[in-house]
Amino acid sequence: MQWLIRGTIHDLTRKGLVMGIVNVTPDSFSDGGRFADTGRAVEHALRLVAEGADILDIGGESTRPGAEPVPEAEEIRRVLPVIRAVRGQTRALISIDTMKASVARAALDAGADILNDVTGLRGDPLMLRLAAASDAGLVVMHMTGTPQTMQADPAYADVVAEVHSYFDSRLAILAKAGIDPRRVVLDPGFGFGKTLAHNLALLRALPELAATGRPLLAGVSRKSMIGQLLESPSLSDRDWPTVTLTSCCRELGARIVRVHEVSANAQAMRMTEAVLGD
């Protein structure tokens, strides 16, 4: 359970990582517009670090279902000032959440440590080459379709087997490109081309998916699956269930959780790890 980032090994065997979300967008499903201003985004990022975030995942394009693409110049305009400002004020790891190689390159040059691509480095043909040429950590996610189409009618013969096969295939392709597998973290992509039943099946199968030997990242924070289970449309009702899922995911084998609210989720991670005593 080691993650190689910028030449440094991060041992996740006993202590996992909390990734705090910084959406520099006007239209993200959870907090769209709240941190679109650079100053507010930087303030929010530093607050997340103070609350226990190990990683700041900074994104300038919403990937919610139905979201429209953002031009690369606009995405760069949104994220670069935030990355530069945050990099100068914290040693926390910085992740760039993007599907575009040009945005990823600019972010890495500005000080980002991790490339988080919801397409699994498949969306932009230049992304794999960029990843191979860098020493950044990589998050490779599973998604069916695109943010515009992924929730239209997701269907699998066996969602767990297909996600597992996808992970094996991506790891083989990345290795062939010369990418050290220790740089790679895998994300099942909860809510990205999945129904509620698919998401629950993947949650239960986290121990099986962890058998790839690479750390798993779980991103379930405030997802619609929580609202469906609670039969509540309120986003505020999803925060404490997210904390519960953080503990559950860590117990089932995930080593990184991606969350909007850091403090309670970081506490849940530490308490769960204390009980597990790995």
Backbone as CSV, one residue per row, in Angstrom:
resi,resn,N_x,N_y,N_z,CA_x,CA_y,CA_z,C_x,C_y,C_z
1,MET,0.822,-1.201,0.000,0.000,0.000,0.000,0.859,1.254,0.000
2,GLN,1.713,1.371,-1.005,2.570,2.537,-1.146,2.168,3.332,-2.377
3,TRP,2.247,4.651,-2.253,1.927,5.538,-3.367,3.139,6.417,-3.624
4,LEU,3.688,6.319,-4.822,4.865,7.082,-5.213,4.430,8.385,-5.868
5,ILE,4.763,9.505,-5.221,4.363,10.827,-5.709,5.582,11.733,-5.732
6,ARG,5.946,12.200,-6.897,7.077,13.118,-7.043,8.351,12.566,-6.395
7,GLY,8.561,11.276,-6.541,9.766,10.650,-6.025,9.733,10.289,-4.561
8,THR,8.627,10.573,-3.883,8.493,10.273,-2.455,7.465,9.169,-2.252
9,ILE,7.825,8.174,-1.443,6.907,7.077,-1.133,6.006,7.483,0.043
10,HIS,4.702,7.348,-0.161,3.731,7.581,0.903,3.157,6.223,1.293
11,ASP,3.413,5.812,2.513,2.978,4.504,2.990,1.558,4.612,3.547
12,LEU,0.616,3.945,2.875,-0.796,4.005,3.263,-1.244,2.746,3.990
13,THR,-0.305,1.930,4.411,-0.646,0.654,5.025,-1.490,0.849,6.283
14,ARG,-1.055,1.748,7.156,-1.759,1.944,8.416,-2.536,3.248,8.478
15,LYS,-2.089,4.240,7.747,-2.742,5.546,7.778,-3.100,5.984,6.369
16,GLY,-4.413,6.066,6.123,-4.878,6.506,4.819,-4.847,8.014,4.700
17,LEU,-5.258,8.509,3.543,-5.220,9.934,3.249,-6.629,10.482,3.031
18,VAL,-6.818,11.725,3.443,-8.080,12.427,3.217,-7.850,13.486,2.152
19,MET,-8.614,13.408,1.077,-8.528,14.358,-0.037,-9.685,15.337,0.071
20,GLY,-9.375,16.607,0.270,-10.407,17.630,0.363,-10.697,18.235,-1.002
21,ILE,-11.962,18.456,-1.293,-12.409,18.923,-2.607,-12.444,20.444,-2.653
22,VAL,-11.812,21.003,-3.679,-11.838,22.453,-3.905,-12.362,22.686,-5.330
23,ASN,-13.657,22.980,-5.441,-14.284,23.193,-6.731,-14.218,24.671,-7.109
24,VAL,-13.365,25.003,-8.090,-13.258,26.382,-8.551,-14.159,26.518,-9.782
25,THR,-15.450,26.279,-9.555,-16.424,26.215,-10.647,-17.717,26.911,-10.228
26,PRO,-18.513,27.366,-11.205,-19.811,27.962,-10.878,-20.949,26.954,-10.824
27,ASP,-20.679,25.681,-11.206,-21.794,24.760,-11.424,-21.589,23.348,-10.868
28,SER,-20.686,23.155,-9.907,-20.552,21.827,-9.315,-21.816,21.492,-8.523
29,PHE,-22.130,20.206,-8.443,-23.422,19.817,-7.882,-23.562,20.180,-6.411
30,SER,-22.458,20.202,-5.673,-22.540,20.370,-4.227,-22.310,21.792,-3.761
31,ASP,-21.297,22.444,-4.315,-20.947,23.778,-3.822,-20.632,24.730,-4.965
32,GLY,-21.299,24.531,-6.102,-21.039,25.351,-7.272,-21.164,26.836,-6.995
33,GLY,-20.113,27.573,-7.323,-20.130,29.013,-7.168,-19.580,29.529,-5.863
34,ARG,-19.560,28.705,-4.822,-19.110,29.184,-3.511,-17.637,29.547,-3.511
35,PHE,-16.845,28.832,-4.311,-15.399,29.044,-4.300,-14.861,29.355,-5.699
36,ALA,-15.723,29.919,-6.556,-15.293,30.258,-7.907,-14.292,31.412,-7.893
37,ASP,-14.373,32.264,-6.878,-13.422,33.357,-6.721,-12.097,32.800,-6.189
38,THR,-10.968,33.252,-6.752,-9.660,32.728,-6.365,-9.408,32.873,-4.869
39,GLY,-9.662,34.039,-4.336,-9.411,34.264,-2.915,-10.209,33.337,-2.030
40,ARG,-11.477,33.156,-2.349,-12.321,32.254,-1.554,-11.869,30.806,-1.702
41,ALA,-11.459,30.432,-2.909,-10.991,29.067,-3.132,-9.734,28.782,-2.315
42,VAL,-8.808,29.733,-2.294,-7.569,29.552,-1.528,-7.881,29.487,-0.039
43,GLU,-8.747,30.374,0.430,-9.136,30.360,1.845,-9.768,29.019,2.223
44,HIS,-10.636,28.523,1.346,-11.288,27.233,1.592,-10.268,26.101,1.618
45,ALA,-9.341,26.116,0.679,-8.317,25.071,0.615,-7.495,25.034,1.895
46,LEU,-7.073,26.179,2.369,-6.255,26.233,3.579,-7.055,25.819,4.809
47,ARG,-8.357,26.117,4.795,-9.200,25.654,5.901,-9.272,24.134,5.908
48,LEU,-9.384,23.522,4.736,-9.429,22.065,4.654,-8.141,21.436,5.179
49,VAL,-7.001,22.065,4.872,-5.724,21.560,5.380,-5.699,21.656,6.910
50,ALA,-6.177,22.779,7.440,-6.211,22.955,8.894,-7.106,21.913,9.562
51,GLU,-8.117,21.447,8.830,-9.044,20.452,9.374,-8.538,19.025,9.210
52,GLY,-7.418,18.854,8.502,-6.850,17.513,8.394,-6.718,16.950,7.003
53,ALA,-6.928,17.757,5.974,-6.775,17.255,4.610,-5.304,16.994,4.303
54,ASP,-5.027,15.818,3.764,-3.670,15.473,3.315,-3.440,15.900,1.877
55,ILE,-4.529,15.940,1.109,-4.493,16.280,-0.311,-5.585,17.302,-0.589
56,LEU,-5.302,18.260,-1.447,-6.309,19.199,-1.940,-6.548,18.884,-3.412
57,ASP,-7.778,18.522,-3.753,-8.121,18.171,-5.130,-8.791,19.385,-5.763
58,ILE,-8.057,20.089,-6.610,-8.511,21.356,-7.178,-8.988,21.130,-8.611
59,GLY,-10.219,21.529,-8.889,-10.785,21.319,-10.216,-11.498,22.548,-10.728
60,GLY,-11.419,22.776,-12.042,-12.060,23.929,-12.645,-13.133,23.581,-13.657
61,GLU,-13.539,22.296,-13.671,-14.600,21.863,-14.580,-15.483,20.855,-13.855
62,SER,-16.762,21.127,-13.785,-17.672,20.212,-13.106,-17.806,18.909,-13.894
63,THR,-17.834,17.784,-13.162,-18.068,16.478,-13.798,-19.378,15.871,-13.300
64,ARG,-20.287,16.719,-12.797,-21.601,16.225,-12.386,-22.347,15.714,-13.622
65,PRO,-23.325,14.828,-13.444,-24.084,14.335,-14.590,-24.698,15.473,-15.394
66,GLY,-24.456,15.456,-16.694,-25.010,16.465,-17.577,-24.188,17.727,-17.711
67,ALA,-23.069,17.829,-16.995,-22.258,19.040,-17.037,-21.677,19.262,-18.425
68,GLU,-21.639,20.521,-18.849,-21.081,20.863,-20.149,-19.564,21.064,-20.045
69,PRO,-18.815,20.714,-21.086,-17.362,20.900,-21.062,-16.982,22.373,-20.935
70,VAL,-15.814,22.607,-20.352,-15.275,23.957,-20.195,-14.066,24.098,-21.117
71,PRO,-13.950,25.193,-21.861,-12.761,25.388,-22.713,-11.491,25.331,-21.873
72,GLU,-10.419,24.786,-22.463,-9.199,24.580,-21.687,-8.632,25.892,-21.152
73,ALA,-8.711,26.973,-21.946,-8.183,28.261,-21.477,-8.934,28.737,-20.233
74,GLU,-10.238,28.540,-20.215,-11.029,28.946,-19.045,-10.723,28.074,-17.840
75,GLU,-10.553,26.785,-18.080,-10.226,25.886,-16.972,-8.874,26.254,-16.364
76,ILE,-7.906,26.557,-17.206,-6.593,26.974,-16.717,-6.706,28.298,-15.958
77,ARG,-7.498,29.227,-16.476,-7.684,30.517,-15.804,-8.251,30.339,-14.407
78,ARG,-9.116,29.351,-14.244,-9.742,29.120,-12.939,-8.780,28.499,-11.934
79,VAL,-8.033,27.485,-12.361,-7.290,26.687,-11.376,-5.875,27.159,-11.096
80,LEU,-5.193,27.732,-12.086,-3.776,28.049,-11.889,-3.508,29.045,-10.762
81,PRO,-4.261,30.145,-10.671,-3.994,31.061,-9.560,-4.199,30.414,-8.196
82,VAL,-5.154,29.507,-8.115,-5.422,28.816,-6.847,-4.271,27.881,-6.503
83,ILE,-3.827,27.110,-7.478,-2.719,26.176,-7.240,-1.462,26.933,-6.824
84,ARG,-1.157,28.000,-7.526,0.046,28.773,-7.199,-0.029,29.350,-5.785
85,ALA,-1.180,29.903,-5.440,-1.319,30.511,-4.119,-1.267,29.465,-3.014
86,VAL,-1.942,28.346,-3.235,-1.962,27.288,-2.222,-0.576,26.671,-2.074
87,ARG,0.105,26.476,-3.210,1.440,25.863,-3.160,2.407,26.689,-2.320
88,GLY,2.219,27.995,-2.318,3.103,28.853,-1.552,2.800,28.906,-0.073
89,GLN,1.692,28.254,0.355,1.266,28.389,1.745,1.083,27.062,2.487
90,THR,1.259,25.947,1.811,1.092,24.663,2.486,1.946,23.592,1.824
91,ARG,2.324,22.605,2.630,3.069,21.460,2.108,2.142,20.292,1.801
92,ALA,0.838,20.478,1.992,-0.122,19.430,1.648,-0.009,19.095,0.165
93,LEU,-0.287,17.858,-0.179,-0.277,17.448,-1.574,-1.390,18.156,-2.342
94,ILE,-1.115,18.504,-3.578,-2.105,19.157,-4.432,-2.398,18.257,-5.618
95,SER,-3.681,18.026,-5.852,-4.137,17.209,-6.979,-4.877,18.110,-7.963
96,ILE,-4.650,17.912,-9.250,-5.424,18.617,-10.270,-6.466,17.656,-10.838
97,ASP,-7.712,18.048,-10.739,-8.840,17.239,-11.210,-9.209,17.734,-12.610
98,THR,-8.716,17.040,-13.629,-8.953,17.478,-15.003,-8.913,16.311,-15.967
99,MET,-9.577,16.502,-17.115,-9.555,15.521,-18.196,-8.676,15.978,-19.354
100,LYS,-8.076,17.177,-19.220,-7.341,17.775,-20.332,-5.842,17.796,-20.037
101,ALA,-5.049,17.313,-20.999,-3.603,17.251,-20.803,-3.000,18.641,-20.666
102,SER,-3.515,19.621,-21.411,-2.961,20.976,-21.328,-3.171,21.573,-19.944
103,VAL,-4.321,21.324,-19.356,-4.607,21.818,-18.001,-3.727,21.083,-16.994
104,ALA,-3.608,19.779,-17.168,-2.779,18.986,-16.259,-1.327,19.447,-16.316
105,ARG,-0.814,19.693,-17.517,0.573,20.130,-17.666,0.793,21.469,-16.957
106,ALA,-0.112,22.414,-17.159,0.014,23.726,-16.521,-0.056,23.597,-15.000
107,ALA,-0.938,22.725,-14.526,-1.095,22.543,-13.080,0.143,21.903,-12.459
108,LEU,0.696,20.894,-13.129,1.900,20.243,-12.617,3.070,21.224,-12.604
109,ASP,3.168,22.053,-13.635,4.229,23.060,-13.682,4.067,24.089,-12.566
110,ALA,2.822,24.327,-12.151,2.538,25.313,-11.113,2.716,24.754,-9.710
111,GLY,2.963,23.442,-9.604,3.212,22.865,-8.289,2.308,21.743,-7.857
112,ALA,1.367,21.314,-8.712,0.515,20.178,-8.359,1.346,18.894,-8.307
113,ASP,0.928,17.965,-7.459,1.664,16.719,-7.233,0.983,15.500,-7.842
114,ILE,-0.320,15.596,-8.064,-1.125,14.439,-8.440,-2.035,14.818,-9.603
115,LEU,-2.199,13.890,-10.539,-3.120,14.053,-11.660,-4.314,13.130,-11.438
116,ASN,-5.492,13.718,-11.292,-6.728,12.979,-11.051,-7.623,13.141,-12.273
117,ASP,-7.704,12.082,-13.079,-8.428,12.137,-14.351,-9.607,11.163,-14.309
118,VAL,-10.838,11.713,-14.364,-12.019,10.854,-14.260,-12.169,9.924,-15.455
119,THR,-11.448,10.186,-16.543,-11.520,9.288,-17.706,-10.491,8.168,-17.625
120,GLY,-9.691,8.143,-16.570,-8.669,7.106,-16.460,-7.545,7.270,-17.468
121,LEU,-7.243,8.525,-17.833,-6.209,8.863,-18.824,-6.596,8.388,-20.226
122,ARG,-7.896,8.310,-20.496,-8.370,7.858,-21.813,-8.988,8.977,-22.627
123,GLY,-9.456,10.047,-21.963,-10.230,11.072,-22.648,-9.420,11.925,-23.604
124,ASP,-8.220,12.298,-23.199,-7.329,13.126,-24.012,-6.164,12.250,-24.451
125,PRO,-5.943,12.104,-25.758,-4.873,11.216,-26.230,-3.480,11.638,-25.772
126,LEU,-3.317,12.884,-25.340,-2.011,13.361,-24.876,-1.785,13.111,-23.389
127,MET,-2.843,12.692,-22.681,-2.735,12.567,-21.224,-1.783,11.446,-20.808
128,LEU,-1.840,10.320,-21.483,-0.969,9.202,-21.133,0.498,9.577,-21.329
129,ARG,0.788,10.268,-22.422,2.169,10.704,-22.687,2.641,11.677,-21.604
130,LEU,1.764,12.608,-21.218,2.111,13.558,-20.161,2.370,12.836,-18.850
131,ALA,1.501,11.890,-18.516,1.665,11.142,-17.269,2.986,10.388,-17.260
132,ALA,3.330,9.783,-18.380,4.572,9.012,-18.466,5.798,9.912,-18.337
133,ALA,5.695,11.140,-18.819,6.834,12.057,-18.785,6.992,12.753,-17.443
134,SER,5.987,12.645,-16.596,6.027,13.315,-15.295,6.365,12.306,-14.198
135,ASP,6.500,12.808,-12.969,6.667,11.920,-11.816,5.517,12.103,-10.834
136,ALA,4.402,12.632,-11.332,3.242,12.891,-10.481,2.551,11.599,-10.076
137,GLY,1.870,11.642,-8.938,0.971,10.565,-8.581,-0.227,10.583,-9.521
138,LEU,-0.850,9.427,-9.739,-1.962,9.324,-10.683,-3.177,8.688,-10.026
139,VAL,-4.348,9.273,-10.262,-5.610,8.651,-9.857,-6.334,8.249,-11.131
140,VAL,-6.541,6.956,-11.307,-7.183,6.408,-12.504,-8.583,5.933,-12.125
141,MET,-9.586,6.612,-12.656,-10.966,6.319,-12.286,-11.694,5.550,-13.379
142,HIS,-12.720,4.801,-12.970,-13.599,4.111,-13.915,-14.828,4.968,-14.160
143,MET,-15.142,5.181,-15.420,-16.358,5.896,-15.805,-16.870,5.315,-17.107
144,THR,-18.173,5.125,-17.198,-18.794,4.715,-18.457,-19.358,5.945,-19.137
145,GLY,-18.989,6.176,-20.392,-19.482,7.339,-21.104,-18.730,8.595,-20.705
146,THR,-19.423,9.726,-20.740,-18.882,11.027,-20.370,-19.812,11.642,-19.334
147,PRO,-19.387,12.725,-18.678,-20.306,13.368,-17.734,-21.654,13.729,-18.361
148,GLN,-21.650,14.004,-19.671,-22.915,14.350,-20.334,-23.828,13.137,-20.524
149,THR,-23.250,11.934,-20.653,-24.049,10.747,-21.001,-24.057,9.653,-19.949
150,MET,-23.168,9.735,-18.943,-22.894,8.587,-18.081,-24.094,8.063,-17.299
151,GLN,-25.044,8.930,-16.976,-26.187,8.482,-16.188,-27.443,8.247,-17.022
152,ALA,-27.291,8.227,-18.351,-28.461,8.042,-19.216,-29.110,6.679,-18.987
153,ASP,-28.327,5.624,-19.018,-28.864,4.277,-18.779,-27.705,3.323,-18.511
154,PRO,-26.997,3.497,-17.399,-25.828,2.642,-17.138,-26.235,1.186,-16.952
155,ALA,-25.520,0.287,-17.619,-25.848,-1.135,-17.549,-24.577,-1.965,-17.588
156,TYR,-24.534,-3.013,-16.779,-23.402,-3.934,-16.720,-23.944,-5.350,-16.545
157,ALA,-23.251,-6.312,-17.117,-23.580,-7.701,-16.819,-23.166,-8.024,-15.387
158,ASP,-22.006,-7.507,-14.988,-21.479,-7.679,-13.634,-20.574,-6.486,-13.358
159,VAL,-21.094,-5.482,-12.644,-20.362,-4.234,-12.480,-19.025,-4.434,-11.776
160,VAL,-18.980,-5.323,-10.795,-17.733,-5.539,-10.054,-16.679,-6.162,-10.966
161,ALA,-17.078,-7.203,-11.706,-16.140,-7.868,-12.606,-15.644,-6.915,-13.687
162,GLU,-16.533,-6.065,-14.187,-16.144,-5.154,-15.267,-15.217,-4.052,-14.769
163,VAL,-15.458,-3.529,-13.573,-14.563,-2.514,-13.010,-13.203,-3.139,-12.694
164,HIS,-13.226,-4.362,-12.160,-11.975,-5.062,-11.857,-11.170,-5.289,-13.137
165,SER,-11.842,-5.714,-14.199,-11.177,-5.947,-15.474,-10.619,-4.639,-16.039
166,TYR,-11.373,-3.568,-15.889,-10.918,-2.249,-16.343,-9.643,-1.847,-15.612
167,PHE,-9.611,-2.046,-14.300,-8.407,-1.722,-13.528,-7.202,-2.513,-14.038
168,ASP,-7.384,-3.798,-14.249,-6.281,-4.638,-14.740,-5.791,-4.139,-16.097
169,SER,-6.733,-3.788,-16.966,-6.383,-3.321,-18.303,-5.629,-1.991,-18.249
170,ARG,-6.125,-1.056,-17.435,-5.467,0.248,-17.352,-4.066,0.119,-16.754
171,LEU,-3.910,-0.707,-15.743,-2.590,-0.891,-15.144,-1.609,-1.462,-16.161
172,ALA,-2.083,-2.391,-16.995,-1.216,-2.978,-18.021,-0.817,-1.932,-19.058
173,ILE,-1.764,-1.099,-19.466,-1.486,-0.063,-20.468,-0.526,0.986,-19.901
174,LEU,-0.729,1.372,-18.660,0.162,2.358,-18.041,1.575,1.794,-17.882
175,ALA,1.666,0.533,-17.486,2.984,-0.092,-17.340,3.698,-0.147,-18.685
176,LYS,2.966,-0.451,-19.747,3.553,-0.503,-21.090,4.066,0.871,-21.515
177,ALA,3.412,1.921,-21.002,3.831,3.287,-21.321,5.024,3.729,-20.469
178,GLY,5.480,2.846,-19.576,6.643,3.158,-18.751,6.317,3.795,-17.415
179,ILE,5.063,3.726,-17.015,4.639,4.330,-15.756,4.782,3.321,-14.623
180,ASP,5.514,3.686,-13.593,5.705,2.838,-12.419,4.344,2.604,-11.754
181,PRO,3.907,1.357,-11.587,2.595,1.100,-10.988,2.450,1.672,-9.587
182,ARG,3.561,1.922,-8.917,3.481,2.498,-7.576,2.961,3.930,-7.599
183,ARG,2.949,4.546,-8.777,2.431,5.907,-8.895,0.913,5.938,-9.002
184,VAL,0.276,4.777,-9.143,-1.138,4.715,-9.511,-2.040,4.356,-8.323
185,VAL,-3.121,5.136,-8.185,-4.219,4.832,-7.273,-5.457,4.620,-8.136
186,LEU,-6.308,3.690,-7.743,-7.493,3.340,-8.534,-8.775,3.808,-7.846
187,ASP,-9.710,4.306,-8.652,-10.978,4.836,-8.143,-12.126,4.150,-8.878
188,PRO,-13.023,3.439,-8.160,-14.131,2.747,-8.822,-15.126,3.685,-9.501
189,GLY,-15.088,4.967,-9.178,-15.966,5.924,-9.852,-17.411,5.849,-9.412
190,PHE,-17.638,5.924,-8.118,-19.014,5.900,-7.609,-19.814,7.058,-8.211
191,GLY,-20.965,6.715,-8.795,-21.824,7.728,-9.390,-21.472,8.118,-10.808
192,PHE,-20.388,7.584,-11.343,-19.976,7.905,-12.710,-20.381,6.757,-13.632
193,GLY,-21.609,6.813,-14.120,-22.121,5.740,-14.960,-22.543,4.541,-14.141
194,LYS,-23.155,4.779,-12.983,-23.612,3.705,-12.108,-24.971,4.044,-11.500
195,THR,-25.803,3.024,-11.358,-27.052,3.169,-10.621,-26.772,2.980,-9.132
196,LEU,-27.800,3.181,-8.327,-27.666,2.946,-6.892,-27.226,1.509,-6.623
197,ALA,-27.822,0.557,-7.329,-27.464,-0.850,-7.129,-26.000,-1.099,-7.499
198,HIS,-25.539,-0.467,-8.576,-24.127,-0.616,-8.969,-23.201,-0.052,-7.893
199,ASN,-23.542,1.133,-7.382,-22.711,1.753,-6.353,-22.625,0.887,-5.099
200,LEU,-23.745,0.337,-4.682,-23.750,-0.511,-3.487,-22.950,-1.789,-3.716
201,ALA,-23.065,-2.348,-4.912,-22.299,-3.558,-5.227,-20.805,-3.274,-5.176
202,LEU,-20.388,-2.122,-5.682,-18.970,-1.762,-5.673,-18.478,-1.484,-4.256
203,LEU,-19.307,-0.869,-3.437,-18.936,-0.650,-2.038,-18.676,-1.980,-1.335
204,ARG,-19.584,-2.924,-1.525,-19.427,-4.235,-0.872,-18.199,-4.975,-1.404
205,ALA,-17.818,-4.672,-2.642,-16.712,-5.396,-3.289,-15.369,-4.697,-3.131
206,LEU,-15.271,-3.670,-2.310,-13.991,-2.981,-2.153,-12.846,-3.930,-1.785
207,PRO,-13.064,-4.918,-0.896,-11.959,-5.848,-0.621,-11.498,-6.606,-1.865
208,GLU,-12.431,-6.961,-2.729,-12.079,-7.671,-3.965,-11.332,-6.747,-4.917
209,LEU,-11.779,-5.493,-5.038,-11.126,-4.545,-5.928,-9.730,-4.188,-5.423
210,ALA,-9.543,-4.228,-4.116,-8.235,-3.937,-3.533,-7.216,-5.020,-3.868
211,ALA,-7.695,-6.145,-4.378,-6.790,-7.248,-4.706,-5.885,-6.927,-5.893
212,THR,-6.136,-5.787,-6.574,-5.229,-5.370,-7.644,-3.840,-5.053,-7.074
213,GLY,-3.787,-4.807,-5.771,-2.523,-4.456,-5.137,-2.251,-2.969,-5.104
214,ARG,-3.087,-2.162,-5.764,-2.926,-0.718,-5.739,-3.930,-0.101,-4.763
215,PRO,-3.568,1.002,-4.110,-4.508,1.653,-3.183,-5.783,2.088,-3.903
216,LEU,-6.892,2.028,-3.181,-8.182,2.455,-3.720,-8.567,3.808,-3.150
217,LEU,-9.139,4.643,-4.010,-9.716,5.913,-3.594,-11.225,5.792,-3.693
218,ALA,-11.930,6.218,-2.656,-13.392,6.193,-2.655,-13.916,7.620,-2.628
219,GLY,-14.720,7.964,-3.633,-15.325,9.290,-3.691,-16.833,9.180,-3.637
220,VAL,-17.369,9.174,-2.425,-18.821,9.042,-2.261,-19.436,10.267,-1.592
221,SER,-18.630,11.269,-1.322,-19.100,12.434,-0.575,-20.288,13.126,-1.239
222,ARG,-21.382,13.221,-0.485,-22.598,13.921,-0.910,-23.184,13.409,-2.213
223,LYS,-22.836,12.198,-2.622,-23.330,11.674,-3.897,-24.838,11.418,-3.837
224,SER,-25.465,11.403,-5.008,-26.916,11.230,-5.089,-27.367,9.892,-4.526
225,MET,-26.461,8.897,-4.508,-26.826,7.600,-3.938,-27.255,7.755,-2.478
226,ILE,-26.637,8.700,-1.762,-27.013,8.932,-0.368,-28.422,9.501,-0.298
227,GLY,-28.703,10.477,-1.161,-30.041,11.049,-1.191,-31.098,10.026,-1.548
228,GLN,-30.756,9.115,-2.468,-31.708,8.063,-2.836,-32.002,7.147,-1.656
229,LEU,-30.950,6.760,-0.933,-31.148,5.854,0.198,-31.914,6.517,1.331
230,LEU,-31.673,7.810,1.537,-32.354,8.533,2.614,-33.711,9.072,2.185
231,GLU,-33.978,9.015,0.882,-35.197,9.593,0.307,-35.319,11.067,0.690
232,SER,-34.190,11.766,0.539,-34.132,13.189,0.867,-33.394,13.931,-0.234
233,PRO,-33.949,15.048,-0.725,-33.273,15.830,-1.757,-32.260,16.826,-1.188
234,SER,-32.198,16.941,0.130,-31.357,17.957,0.764,-29.890,17.535,0.799
235,LEU,-29.015,18.389,0.268,-27.590,18.100,0.314,-27.062,18.092,1.748
236,SER,-27.645,18.917,2.607,-27.183,18.980,3.995,-27.419,17.664,4.728
237,ASP,-28.373,16.860,4.243,-28.637,15.564,4.864,-27.591,14.513,4.498
238,ARG,-26.679,14.849,3.594,-25.722,13.855,3.098,-24.379,13.888,3.823
239,ASP,-24.126,14.890,4.661,-22.801,15.024,5.264,-22.498,13.931,6.285
240,TRP,-23.400,13.671,7.222,-23.111,12.633,8.226,-23.131,11.235,7.628
241,PRO,-24.033,10.930,6.676,-23.905,9.639,5.998,-22.574,9.493,5.260
242,THR,-22.033,10.606,4.746,-20.711,10.554,4.124,-19.652,10.128,5.129
243,VAL,-19.748,10.643,6.360,-18.804,10.253,7.420,-18.908,8.756,7.685
244,THR,-20.128,8.244,7.732,-20.330,6.806,7.925,-19.674,6.007,6.803
245,LEU,-19.851,6.470,5.574,-19.264,5.771,4.431,-17.744,5.861,4.431
246,THR,-17.192,6.963,4.924,-15.739,7.071,5.055,-15.201,5.966,5.939
247,SER,-15.824,5.772,7.090,-15.399,4.715,8.005,-15.576,3.341,7.355
248,CYS,-16.718,3.159,6.705,-17.015,1.874,6.061,-16.000,1.575,4.952
249,CYS,-15.720,2.573,4.109,-14.788,2.370,2.995,-13.392,2.052,3.504
250,ARG,-12.976,2.744,4.560,-11.640,2.474,5.113,-11.573,1.059,5.667
251,GLU,-12.617,0.625,6.335,-12.638,-0.730,6.893,-12.611,-1.777,5.787
252,LEU,-13.245,-1.476,4.653,-13.330,-2.432,3.550,-12.107,-2.401,2.634
253,GLY,-11.171,-1.468,2.893,-9.931,-1.519,2.136,-9.515,-0.272,1.397
254,ALA,-10.394,0.739,1.295,-9.989,1.981,0.645,-8.945,2.684,1.499
255,ARG,-7.983,3.304,0.859,-6.916,4.001,1.592,-6.993,5.513,1.453
256,ILE,-7.829,6.001,0.539,-7.997,7.436,0.340,-9.488,7.718,0.199
257,VAL,-9.963,8.781,0.852,-11.346,9.211,0.666,-11.344,10.649,0.175
258,ARG,-12.209,10.928,-0.765,-12.339,12.276,-1.351,-13.637,12.885,-0.823
259,VAL,-13.522,13.988,-0.074,-14.684,14.515,0.644,-14.767,16.033,0.547
260,HIS,-15.995,16.545,0.746,-16.211,17.985,0.778,-15.903,18.566,2.153
261,GLU,-16.372,17.903,3.196,-16.141,18.347,4.568,-15.060,17.462,5.181
262,VAL,-13.959,18.058,5.596,-12.801,17.267,5.993,-12.816,16.851,7.451
263,SER,-13.111,17.746,8.358,-12.880,17.508,9.787,-13.480,16.192,10.284
264,ALA,-14.782,16.019,10.131,-15.443,14.819,10.656,-14.980,13.565,9.920
265,ASN,-14.718,13.690,8.618,-14.268,12.520,7.857,-12.845,12.118,8.231
266,ALA,-11.993,13.099,8.493,-10.642,12.782,8.949,-10.693,12.085,10.308
267,GLN,-11.567,12.550,11.201,-11.713,11.907,12.499,-12.217,10.473,12.340
268,ALA,-13.147,10.274,11.424,-13.670,8.925,11.188,-12.581,8.001,10.661
269,MET,-11.731,8.507,9.780,-10.611,7.705,9.264,-9.689,7.286,10.393
270,ARG,-9.289,8.242,11.226,-8.335,7.944,12.299,-8.928,6.975,13.319
271,MET,-10.188,7.141,13.663,-10.814,6.242,14.630,-10.952,4.835,14.063
272,THR,-11.335,4.740,12.797,-11.478,3.431,12.159,-10.130,2.724,12.101
273,GLU,-9.081,3.461,11.764,-7.740,2.860,11.698,-7.258,2.412,13.066
274,ALA,-7.624,3.156,14.102,-7.249,2.757,15.461,-7.898,1.441,15.835
275,VAL,-9.156,1.272,15.458,-9.872,0.031,15.759,-9.308,-1.122,14.932
276,LEU,-9.026,-0.846,13.639,-8.476,-1.900,12.781,-7.095,-2.351,13.265
277,GLY,-6.298,-1.406,13.720,-4.973,-1.740,14.232,-4.086,-2.405,13.216
278,ASP,-4.211,-2.004,11.937,-3.405,-2.625,10.868,-1.914,-2.460,11.135
